């Protein structure tokens, strides 16, 4: 059985890697550049 601290470190590591997953995926697909509509207020 893993020690309490080893288990905690593992949980934290997984949390950090998965946090913001939806935001990161959205940035990958849509990008961060503003649309022409936002830039030029057409």
N, C-alpha and C positions, 0 to 999 in steps of 0.2 A: 504494500500500500504506500502511496506517495505521502510525503510529509505535508503538513498543512501549508507551509510557506511555498513549497514547490507547486502545490495545487493552485494556490493564490496567484503565483507568478504566471502560471499557465493560463488561468482565467483572464488575467489582466492583458496578457499578450494577445489572446484571441479577441478580447473586447476592443483593443486598440486597432487591430487589423480590420475588424468588421464595422467599426463605427464610421458613419458617414458613407456607407456603401452606396446608398441611393443617390446621394449628392454627387459622389465621385463618378458614378455611372452616367448620370445626367450630364455632367461636364464633358465626359468622354464623347457622348453622342451628340449633344447640342453645341458644345463649345462655350466659351465665355465671352465671345465677341457679341456686342449688342446688335440688335437688328437695325436695319435702315430706318424703320419706323421710330424706334427709340432714339436713334442718333439725330435724325433730322426733323422729328415732330411733324410728319407729313399729314 
